[in-house]
Amino acid sequence: MPEYLAPGVYVEEVSFRSKSIEGVPTSTTGFAGMTRFGPVQYTDGPTTSEPRLVTSFTEFERVYGGLEPLKLGNDERVPYLAHAARAFFLNGGKRLYVSRVFNHGADPAKTGVASSQGMVVGNTMATWRARWPGLFGNVFVQADVQRSGNVAFTPQQGSPTIAQRARTGTLVEIYAQNDPLPKRGAAVDQNRLHAVVVADDGTQSFIPFGGGAPTAPGDTDMILIVEVIVQVRVDEERTDFYPELSFYPEHKRFIGRILQRDDPADENAAVWLDFIPPADPQQRIAAALQLAGALAGGRLAGGSDGALISPDDLKGEEADPDKAARKATGLAALGEIDDIAIVAAPDASARDDENERVLANGYLIAHAEAQQAYRIAVVDGPKESSINEIRKFRGKFDSKYAALYHPWIVTLDPLERAAQGAPPRKLLLPPSGFVCGIYARTDIERGVHKAPANEVVRGLTEFEININKPRQDVLNPEGINALRFFAGRGNRVWGARTMSSDPEWKYVNVRRLFLYLEHSIDKATQWAVFEPNNERLWANIRRTIEDFLLVQWKDGALLGEKPEKAYFVRCDRTTMTQNDLDNGRMIALIGVAPVKPAEFVIFRIGQWTGDAVTNPTS
């Protein structure tokens, strides 16, 4: 309570309304699996290996590589996660977190990181290295010397010549008035190279790299700033440029500082320079000169896509609390991101071994079921499954936090350019990426209470098999959501059931609506912890939740012609005993009537005449 100790006027701010609840996002999705590049936790690796948020497939390609096949030893494998990300954004997805899973293979010391031939510079080594493992890291790096025009300037008669735009660490070449200037791209001239040092009073000193005392340019000398531009050609369509770099460690844009191992300014850089400048000032000058001649460029080698990940790799490991650099991996890394509401693992059902498929998808479902995860798992059925095989696969799970979709999807390979007259190559892809995009699209356009079904699937040629009504009559009661083609209506998701045997949680939209309500209330009522547990708090809680549920009812998420029939909130002495109060428990009861999908639309038609005695509707 405020203290009033001296006479005066006291103006205080008070609140006369309940706290408000802001709905949490429901369309944010998380994928875990294999990609060609990107952040991954490996031995002695960078610390920025957490899953990255991407908002377009172009951004995904920059961070995690494209759609080119993964080369796992002698085998090539379709990058299912990359295709799933493409399908996700094509079908209306907006926000996607990706947790890359990487298996180094039999040799744990092999990092799979591409590098160049190490170059001895002074007493240390300078090596270009890819930022992350993968064949995608076998990039071409080129470092070109660039020179400015003449930047010499004499402020007034008798004052020393200075180099405009030069700051401490700037490298310059000094030429006499009649000396021939170097050609474009020519190597650095050691005899003319100087490092600029700017004193506190603004005066400049020019330290020759060849050794000796600082020199001062003459009034007629020409001063050329020497910089380097690094080009990194990642693939045929992407080239990264890093201009105005310096080889001298004292410069603010020193190449080893701009292209460092874990640079937060450019976390998507493909390469970094493994180089530690010598401590001795004279050796640093010598090392800079050698570095300028050693980093001409070349293609990195040694990148590897590793081996096929195991179900345990997909599950991942929790972060090590005793080692700050040891981050969570796989699905466990997605568990640390609160915004995610939908999860999928496109590689889980692409395995040939049935036991591994079941184990991998079991880990995915367990991840969604984790306490206060507030998310649902989209599960792919095995490819090329018959009716009996997909039913057998479905029978191994029972979860209200997962939904199964069947069959796989056929699409044209976006990378394949068929020869004239030859049919284009087709790919068989898991449906989870397409379905997750439809989840997000439905949430954005209609709301989480709308079942993500009877929605058009974009970006496909056909479904792997044709599921007709008699086949779906078998699949639908068992919680297998079919993807079907309808003449004149296109390819659609034709099912909205969870993998649960509990009829209360039969429908996907009901499960997701409750996840949305629970998560929103959880986040927005944290202020109530440690508040005095009395009638004032209980009333505030009731008003807060009732106001939130009223908005949901107006949006059509709850059933009932009046709010009183759509929900109730109780928080008073009838919901708490004295024992609850003595032990610090505040208990509120919340009941809501969710809108369930009209899965079976039935029209009963019969003959009737105006002279009929009875009305069939009465």
BAMILUM-856206 format. One line per field, with one value per residue (C-alpha): residue number from 0; residue in three letters; x, y, z. Coordinates in steps of 0.1 Angstrom, whole numbers, always signed. Layout:
N
seq: [NUM, ...]
type: [ALA, ...]
px: [X, ...]
py: [Y, ...]
pz: [Z, ...]
***
This chain:
618
seq: [0, 1, 2, 3, 4, 5, 6, 7, 8, 9, 10, 11, 12, 13, 14, 15, 16, 17, 18, 19, 20, 21, 22, 23, 24, 25, 26, 27, 28, 29, 30, 31, 32, 33, 34, 35, 36, 37, 38, 39, 40, 41, 42, 43, 44, 45, 46, 47, 48, 49, 50, 51, 52, 53, 54, 55, 56, 57, 58, 59, 60, 61, 62, 63, 64, 65, 66, 67, 68, 69, 70, 71, 72, 73, 74, 75, 76, 77, 78, 79, 80, 81, 82, 83, 84, 85, 86, 87, 88, 89, 90, 91, 92, 93, 94, 95, 96, 97, 98, 99, 100, 101, 102, 103, 104, 105, 106, 107, 108, 109, 110, 111, 112, 113, 114, 115, 116, 117, 118, 119, 120, 121, 122, 123, 124, 125, 126, 127, 128, 129, 130, 131, 132, 133, 134, 135, 136, 137, 138, 139, 140, 141, 142, 143, 144, 145, 146, 147, 148, 149, 150, 151, 152, 153, 154, 155, 156, 157, 158, 159, 160, 161, 162, 163, 164, 165, 166, 167, 168, 169, 170, 171, 172, 173, 174, 175, 176, 177, 178, 179, 180, 181, 182, 183, 184, 185, 186, 187, 188, 189, 190, 191, 192, 193, 194, 195, 196, 197, 198, 199, 200, 201, 202, 203, 204, 205, 206, 207, 208, 209, 210, 211, 212, 213, 214, 215, 216, 217, 218, 219, 220, 221, 222, 223, 224, 225, 226, 227, 228, 229, 230, 231, 232, 233, 234, 235, 236, 237, 238, 239, 240, 241, 242, 243, 244, 245, 246, 247, 248, 249, 250, 251, 252, 253, 254, 255, 256, 257, 258, 259, 260, 261, 262, 263, 264, 265, 266, 267, 268, 269, 270, 271, 272, 273, 274, 275, 276, 277, 278, 279, 280, 281, 282, 283, 284, 285, 286, 287, 288, 289, 290, 291, 292, 293, 294, 295, 296, 297, 298, 299, 300, 301, 302, 303, 304, 305, 306, 307, 308, 309, 310, 311, 312, 313, 314, 315, 316, 317, 318, 319, 320, 321, 322, 323, 324, 325, 326, 327, 328, 329, 330, 331, 332, 333, 334, 335, 336, 337, 338, 339, 340, 341, 342, 343, 344, 345, 346, 347, 348, 349, 350, 351, 352, 353, 354, 355, 356, 357, 358, 359, 360, 361, 362, 363, 364, 365, 366, 367, 368, 369, 370, 371, 372, 373, 374, 375, 376, 377, 378, 379, 380, 381, 382, 383, 384, 385, 386, 387, 388, 389, 390, 391, 392, 393, 394, 395, 396, 397, 398, 399, 400, 401, 402, 403, 404, 405, 406, 407, 408, 409, 410, 411, 412, 413, 414, 415, 416, 417, 418, 419, 420, 421, 422, 423, 424, 425, 426, 427, 428, 429, 430, 431, 432, 433, 434, 435, 436, 437, 438, 439, 440, 441, 442, 443, 444, 445, 446, 447, 448, 449, 450, 451, 452, 453, 454, 455, 456, 457, 458, 459, 460, 461, 462, 463, 464, 465, 466, 467, 468, 469, 470, 471, 472, 473, 474, 475, 476, 477, 478, 479, 480, 481, 482, 483, 484, 485, 486, 487, 488, 489, 490, 491, 492, 493, 494, 495, 496, 497, 498, 499, 500, 501, 502, 503, 504, 505, 506, 507, 508, 509, 510, 511, 512, 513, 514, 515, 516, 517, 518, 519, 520, 521, 522, 523, 524, 525, 526, 527, 528, 529, 530, 531, 532, 533, 534, 535, 536, 537, 538, 539, 540, 541, 542, 543, 544, 545, 546, 547, 548, 549, 550, 551, 552, 553, 554, 555, 556, 557, 558, 559, 560, 561, 562, 563, 564, 565, 566, 567, 568, 569, 570, 571, 572, 573, 574, 575, 576, 577, 578, 579, 580, 581, 582, 583, 584, 585, 586, 587, 588, 589, 590, 591, 592, 593, 594, 595, 596, 597, 598, 599, 600, 601, 602, 603, 604, 605, 606, 607, 608, 609, 610, 611, 612, 613, 614, 615, 616, 617]
type: [MET, PRO, GLU, TYR, LEU, ALA, PRO, GLY, VAL, TYR, VAL, GLU, GLU, VAL, SER, PHE, ARG, SER, LYS, SER, ILE, GLU, GLY, VAL, PRO, THR, SER, THR, THR, GLY, PHE, ALA, GLY, MET, THR, ARG, PHE, GLY, PRO, VAL, GLN, TYR, THR, ASP, GLY, PRO, THR, THR, SER, GLU, PRO, ARG, LEU, VAL, THR, SER, PHE, THR, GLU, PHE, GLU, ARG, VAL, TYR, GLY, GLY, LEU, GLU, PRO, LEU, LYS, LEU, GLY, ASN, ASP, GLU, ARG, VAL, PRO, TYR, LEU, ALA, HIS, ALA, ALA, ARG, ALA, PHE, PHE, LEU, ASN, GLY, GLY, LYS, ARG, LEU, TYR, VAL, SER, ARG, VAL, PHE, ASN, HIS, GLY, ALA, ASP, PRO, ALA, LYS, THR, GLY, VAL, ALA, SER, SER, GLN, GLY, MET, VAL, VAL, GLY, ASN, THR, MET, ALA, THR, TRP, ARG, ALA, ARG, TRP, PRO, GLY, LEU, PHE, GLY, ASN, VAL, PHE, VAL, GLN, ALA, ASP, VAL, GLN, ARG, SER, GLY, ASN, VAL, ALA, PHE, THR, PRO, GLN, GLN, GLY, SER, PRO, THR, ILE, ALA, GLN, ARG, ALA, ARG, THR, GLY, THR, LEU, VAL, GLU, ILE, TYR, ALA, GLN, ASN, ASP, PRO, LEU, PRO, LYS, ARG, GLY, ALA, ALA, VAL, ASP, GLN, ASN, ARG, LEU, HIS, ALA, VAL, VAL, VAL, ALA, ASP, ASP, GLY, THR, GLN, SER, PHE, ILE, PRO, PHE, GLY, GLY, GLY, ALA, PRO, THR, ALA, PRO, GLY, ASP, THR, ASP, MET, ILE, LEU, ILE, VAL, GLU, VAL, ILE, VAL, GLN, VAL, ARG, VAL, ASP, GLU, GLU, ARG, THR, ASP, PHE, TYR, PRO, GLU, LEU, SER, PHE, TYR, PRO, GLU, HIS, LYS, ARG, PHE, ILE, GLY, ARG, ILE, LEU, GLN, ARG, ASP, ASP, PRO, ALA, ASP, GLU, ASN, ALA, ALA, VAL, TRP, LEU, ASP, PHE, ILE, PRO, PRO, ALA, ASP, PRO, GLN, GLN, ARG, ILE, ALA, ALA, ALA, LEU, GLN, LEU, ALA, GLY, ALA, LEU, ALA, GLY, GLY, ARG, LEU, ALA, GLY, GLY, SER, ASP, GLY, ALA, LEU, ILE, SER, PRO, ASP, ASP, LEU, LYS, GLY, GLU, GLU, ALA, ASP, PRO, ASP, LYS, ALA, ALA, ARG, LYS, ALA, THR, GLY, LEU, ALA, ALA, LEU, GLY, GLU, ILE, ASP, ASP, ILE, ALA, ILE, VAL, ALA, ALA, PRO, ASP, ALA, SER, ALA, ARG, ASP, ASP, GLU, ASN, GLU, ARG, VAL, LEU, ALA, ASN, GLY, TYR, LEU, ILE, ALA, HIS, ALA, GLU, ALA, GLN, GLN, ALA, TYR, ARG, ILE, ALA, VAL, VAL, ASP, GLY, PRO, LYS, GLU, SER, SER, ILE, ASN, GLU, ILE, ARG, LYS, PHE, ARG, GLY, LYS, PHE, ASP, SER, LYS, TYR, ALA, ALA, LEU, TYR, HIS, PRO, TRP, ILE, VAL, THR, LEU, ASP, PRO, LEU, GLU, ARG, ALA, ALA, GLN, GLY, ALA, PRO, PRO, ARG, LYS, LEU, LEU, LEU, PRO, PRO, SER, GLY, PHE, VAL, CYS, GLY, ILE, TYR, ALA, ARG, THR, ASP, ILE, GLU, ARG, GLY, VAL, HIS, LYS, ALA, PRO, ALA, ASN, GLU, VAL, VAL, ARG, GLY, LEU, THR, GLU, PHE, GLU, ILE, ASN, ILE, ASN, LYS, PRO, ARG, GLN, ASP, VAL, LEU, ASN, PRO, GLU, GLY, ILE, ASN, ALA, LEU, ARG, PHE, PHE, ALA, GLY, ARG, GLY, ASN, ARG, VAL, TRP, GLY, ALA, ARG, THR, MET, SER, SER, ASP, PRO, GLU, TRP, LYS, TYR, VAL, ASN, VAL, ARG, ARG, LEU, PHE, LEU, TYR, LEU, GLU, HIS, SER, ILE, ASP, LYS, ALA, THR, GLN, TRP, ALA, VAL, PHE, GLU, PRO, ASN, ASN, GLU, ARG, LEU, TRP, ALA, ASN, ILE, ARG, ARG, THR, ILE, GLU, ASP, PHE, LEU, LEU, VAL, GLN, TRP, LYS, ASP, GLY, ALA, LEU, LEU, GLY, GLU, LYS, PRO, GLU, LYS, ALA, TYR, PHE, VAL, ARG, CYS, ASP, ARG, THR, THR, MET, THR, GLN, ASN, ASP, LEU, ASP, ASN, GLY, ARG, MET, ILE, ALA, LEU, ILE, GLY, VAL, ALA, PRO, VAL, LYS, PRO, ALA, GLU, PHE, VAL, ILE, PHE, ARG, ILE, GLY, GLN, TRP, THR, GLY, ASP, ALA, VAL, THR, ASN, PRO, THR, SER]
px: [+0, +14, +28, +13, +38, +37, +8, +2, -17, -11, -21, -22, -30, -55, -72, -110, -111, -100, -69, -72, -62, -45, -49, -17, -7, -19, -4, +33, +48, +79, +97, +126, +146, +174, +185, +214, +229, +220, +224, +232, +249, +282, +315, +332, +307, +291, +266, +239, +226, +190, +161, +157, +125, +119, +90, +94, +109, +135, +146, +146, +169, +193, +196, +190, +198, +175, +158, +189, +192, +211, +241, +244, +274, +267, +230, +209, +179, +151, +153, +118, +120, +129, +100, +77, +88, +81, +47, +40, +45, +27, -4, -6, +19, +35, +60, +81, +108, +133, +154, +181, +191, +225, +242, +280, +281, +305, +333, +321, +352, +343, +323, +312, +323, +339, +372, +400, +437, +452, +475, +504, +503, +531, +529, +492, +469, +443, +415, +382, +356, +319, +297, +278, +282, +270, +279, +261, +292, +315, +313, +337, +353, +371, +389, +398, +419, +403, +418, +402, +411, +436, +425, +456, +446, +467, +444, +467, +502, +527, +503, +510, +492, +464, +443, +407, +382, +411, +408, +430, +438, +431, +457, +470, +496, +516, +528, +549, +533, +549, +548, +526, +495, +486, +462, +428, +431, +469, +485, +494, +528, +546, +571, +543, +519, +513, +489, +472, +471, +449, +458, +433, +439, +431, +467, +476, +507, +517, +534, +553, +547, +583, +594, +610, +597, +564, +566, +547, +535, +547, +524, +524, +522, +491, +474, +452, +431, +435, +405, +393, +359, +350, +326, +310, +293, +270, +252, +242, +217, +233, +264, +271, +293, +313, +328, +353, +371, +406, +434, +447, +434, +432, +406, +369, +361, +389, +380, +385, +360, +333, +335, +339, +327, +296, +287, +253, +253, +251, +240, +232, +267, +279, +316, +339, +376, +394, +423, +436, +460, +493, +496, +529, +522, +550, +538, +503, +515, +534, +505, +482, +505, +507, +470, +464, +484, +471, +434, +431, +403, +392, +366, +361, +361, +353, +316, +294, +257, +265, +245, +208, +195, +181, +148, +169, +186, +152, +141, +172, +187, +178, +201, +229, +224, +261, +274, +261, +273, +255, +221, +190, +188, +161, +125, +138, +151, +116, +103, +121, +101, +68, +52, +50, +15, +20, +48, +58, +88, +87, +115, +99, +76, +101, +121, +122, +122, +87, +100, +120, +89, +68, +96, +102, +66, +62, +88, +70, +37, +54, +68, +34, +20, +47, +33, +22, +35, +2, +8, -5, +16, +8, +18, +25, +14, +40, +43, +29, +7, -23, -55, -45, -10, -21, -47, -20, +2, -26, -34, +0, -9, -36, -32, -55, -25, -18, -36, -27, -29, -28, -18, +15, +15, +29, +44, +68, +105, +111, +148, +143, +144, +132, +147, +126, +98, +106, +81, +92, +104, +79, +85, +66, +64, +49, +17, +26, +41, +10, -13, +6, +3, -35, -37, -21, -42, -74, -64, -56, -87, -113, -99, -86, -121, -126, -117, -88, -107, -126, -96, -78, -43, -20, +12, +7, +1, -20, -23, -3, -34, -71, -92, -129, -158, -159, -122, -127, -157, -131, -104, -124, -138, -103, -90, -71, -77, -79, -66, -90, -96, -130, -138, -146, -135, -98, -76, -88, -82, -112, -108, -104, -100, -73, -56, -75, -99, -116, -147, -145, -113, -123, -119, -87, -103, -118, -84, -66, -93, -87, -50, -55, -77, -55, -23, -38, -52, -19, +2, -22, -28, +8, +2, -21, +8, +15, -15, -36, -59, -92, -125, -109, -85, -113, -136, -108, -100, -136, -140, -107, -116, -153, -143, -119, -145, -171, -149, -145, -183, -188, -162, -182, -158, -183, -218, -249, -273, -264, -231, -245, -250, -216, -194, -192, -164, -165, -139, -152, -155, -174, -143, -119, -117, -100, -73, -67, -65, -41, -18, -18, -41, -65, -89, -111, -135, -140, -165, -168, -191, -168, -183, -178, -175, -205, -188, -220, -244, -277, -308, -339, -363, -397, -430, -455, -487, -506, -535, -513, -526, -493, -463, -430, -412, -435]
py: [+0, +35, +55, +90, +107, +143, +166, +170, +158, +122, +111, +73, +50, +23, -3, -7, -36, -72, -84, -93, -126, -124, -156, -174, -181, -215, -217, -217, -250, -270, -296, -319, -339, -340, -310, -302, -274, -253, -251, -283, -293, -310, -315, -282, -264, -230, -222, -208, -242, -236, -241, -212, -194, -191, -173, -183, -211, -187, -181, -218, -224, -198, -213, -250, -256, -265, -296, -314, -350, -358, -381, -405, -426, -443, -437, -407, -397, -373, -343, -349, -320, -295, -306, -305, -269, -260, -276, -259, -224, -233, -243, -212, -216, -185, -194, -225, -235, -261, -283, -300, -335, -347, -380, -380, -417, -443, -419, -393, -372, -366, -333, -333, -297, -285, -266, -253, -262, -247, -218, -210, -174, -164, -189, -198, -213, -196, -219, -213, -235, -240, -229, -261, -297, -309, -312, -279, -264, -273, -237, -216, -187, -159, -130, -101, -71, -37, -3, +31, +62, +87, +96, +118, +153, +181, +204, +235, +246, +229, +203, +166, +147, +125, +97, +105, +79, +61, +49, +28, -4, +8, -6, +18, +18, +50, +58, +87, +111, +96, +59, +36, +26, -11, -28, -38, -69, -68, -84, -62, -45, -51, -23, +3, -11, +8, +5, +37, +45, +74, +91, +106, +141, +129, +128, +98, +77, +54, +22, +4, -33, -38, -26, +6, +39, +55, +75, +105, +108, +138, +165, +150, +113, +93, +71, +42, +24, -14, -35, -70, -82, -118, -136, -169, -188, -212, -226, -216, -191, -176, -155, -138, -106, -92, -58, -34, -59, -56, -81, -61, -72, -37, -27, -27, -47, -72, -102, -125, -104, -100, -137, -152, -185, -175, -140, -129, -101, -127, -160, -174, -169, -200, -198, -184, -178, -199, -175, -161, -132, -133, -112, -96, -63, -68, -104, -91, -69, -98, -121, -96, -93, -131, -134, -110, -133, -166, -162, -158, -183, -218, -244, -259, -297, -324, -316, -346, -351, -378, -409, -417, -405, -429, -426, -416, -389, -376, -376, -357, -348, -322, -293, -300, -276, -280, -270, -238, -247, -280, -272, -294, -313, -329, -328, -318, -285, -277, -284, -252, -230, -219, -205, -239, -253, -280, -304, -329, -351, -358, -383, -404, -425, -426, -454, -489, -507, -509, -509, -478, -461, -469, -458, -425, -416, -427, -401, -375, -382, -383, -349, -335, -351, -336, -316, -281, -286, -273, -288, -315, -339, -345, -381, -395, -430, -453, -449, -475, -488, -510, -507, -534, -520, -485, -499, -520, -489, -468, -496, -491, -456, -440, -403, -373, -351, -366, -370, -395, -387, -411, -416, -400, -373, -375, -343, -333, -329, -291, -297, -322, -309, -337, -343, -334, -360, -377, -376, -354, -372, -376, -376, -394, -371, -375, -355, -338, -307, -301, -308, -285, -257, -264, -263, -228, -216, -226, -210, -177, -176, -191, -198, -228, -240, -248, -284, -284, -306, -302, -280, -280, -294, -273, -282, -318, -340, -367, -389, -421, -442, -434, -437, -440, -439, -477, -475, -445, -462, -485, -459, -430, -448, -458, -422, -424, -391, -396, -374, -378, -365, -353, -347, -310, -302, -311, -328, -323, -333, -354, -362, -344, -371, -376, -409, -412, -439, -414, -402, -369, -360, -375, -344, -325, -290, -298, -309, -278, -254, -267, -264, -228, -220, -237, -221, -186, -188, -202, -174, -146, -155, -157, -125, -143, -163, -152, -128, -128, -158, -142, -131, -102, -125, -150, -123, -110, -144, -151, -118, -123, -158, -149, -119, -142, -169, -144, -133, -170, -175, -144, -158, -190, -213, -223, -238, -221, -194, -175, -171, -189, -220, -218, -217, -212, -201, -208, -197, -193, -212, -240, -249, -247, -263, -247, -273, -259, -224, -234, -251, -221, -236, -214, -236, -224, -246, -238, -255, -248, -263, -266, -266, -299, -304, -315, -347, -364, -340, -358, -347, -368, -364, -381, -376, -353, -336, -307, -330, -352, -355, -356, -334, -355, -326, -323]
pz: [+0, -8, +21, +28, +51, +41, +33, -4, -34, -45, -80, -85, -114, -107, -130, -130, -156, -157, -173, -210, -227, -260, -282, -289, -325, -338, -373, -364, -374, -365, -387, -376, -401, -426, -447, -470, -448, -418, -380, -363, -330, -336, -317, -309, -331, -330, -303, -326, -336, -324, -349, -372, -381, -418, -434, -470, -490, -504, -469, -462, -492, -479, -445, -451, -487, -516, -531, -545, -533, -501, -508, -479, -487, -521, -519, -529, -508, -515, -490, -477, -452, -479, -501, -471, -464, -500, -498, -465, -479, -511, -492, -471, -443, -429, -401, -399, -374, -387, -365, -386, -376, -387, -384, -388, -395, -381, -374, -347, -353, -389, -389, -425, -427, -460, -458, -480, -478, -447, -454, -430, -420, -397, -368, -373, -399, -421, -434, -451, -436, -443, -414, -413, -424, -458, -494, -498, -480, -509, -521, -542, -523, -542, -525, -549, -541, -548, -548, -544, -564, -550, -515, -506, -493, -479, -457, -458, -466, -444, -430, -435, -463, -450, -465, -467, -453, -437, -401, -379, -396, -431, -456, -482, -510, -516, -551, -563, -587, -618, -608, -628, -610, -605, -628, -615, -593, -592, -561, -531, -535, -502, -507, -510, -485, -452, -423, -412, -375, -364, -331, -307, -321, -357, -370, -392, -391, -420, -409, -437, -439, -449, -415, -402, -388, -398, -431, -442, -478, -499, -512, -547, -536, -544, -517, -527, -501, -504, -496, -504, -516, -509, -532, -520, -548, -530, -560, -595, -583, -552, -546, -513, -514, -486, -497, -481, -460, -447, -441, -411, -377, -363, -389, -379, -411, -406, -427, -397, -378, -405, -415, -381, -369, -351, -364, -352, -378, -406, -391, -426, -440, -458, -448, -421, -419, -393, -384, -351, -357, -338, -306, -315, -334, -360, -366, -371, -399, -415, -411, -428, -458, -461, -456, -485, -508, -495, -497, -535, -535, -545, -539, -505, -502, -477, -471, -463, -459, -433, -428, -425, -392, -367, -347, -317, -337, -346, -310, -301, -267, -242, -237, -212, -182, -173, -207, -222, -256, -257, -271, -275, -308, -330, -317, -283, -298, -311, -276, -264, -287, -272, -303, -322, -324, -352, -355, -382, -391, -429, -426, -400, -423, -452, -436, -451, -417, -402, -366, -372, -387, -357, -333, -351, -353, -317, -307, -327, -310, -276, -283, -290, -258, -236, -206, -217, -252, -266, -300, -324, -345, -382, -389, -424, -432, -448, -486, -510, -482, -489, -469, -445, -441, -433, -408, -392, -389, -374, -349, -332, -319, -297, -291, -291, -299, -334, -367, -395, -432, -462, -490, -501, -528, -563, -578, -606, -596, -597, -605, -633, -669, -690, -724, -754, -757, -724, -695, -665, -634, -606, -569, -541, -511, -476, -471, -438, -454, -475, -446, -422, -447, -449, -411, -411, -441, -424, -391, -408, -430, -407, -373, -353, -346, -384, -392, -417, -441, -474, -483, -517, -517, -538, -556, -566, -597, -581, -550, -548, -548, -554, -523, -531, -508, -501, -491, -469, -453, -438, -430, -416, -385, -375, -376, -409, -428, -465, -493, -522, -557, -567, -604, -608, -572, -573, -547, -512, -476, -467, -431, -397, -371, -345, -337, -304, -293, -269, -287, -268, -287, -321, -341, -350, -347, -312, -300, -315, -302, -266, -271, -282, -252, -227, -240, -242, -207, -194, -209, -200, -163, -151, -133, -108, -93, -57, -57, -25, -29, -21, -36, -54, -73, -80, -95, -116, -129, -138, -157, -175, -188, -195, -216, -236, -241, -252, -281, -290, -290, -312, -336, -340, -321, -294, -297, -283, -292, -260, -241, -211, -232, -248, -217, -179, -156, -118, -94, -58, -25, -44, -64, -36, -1, +29, +23, -12, +2, +29, +4, -20, -47, -66, -87, -115, -135, -171, -194, -231, -258, -289, -324, -340, -378, -398, -409, -421, -439, -442, -461, -456, -485, -488, -506, -489, -499, -484, -475, -454, -418, -401, -405, -405, -389, -359]
***
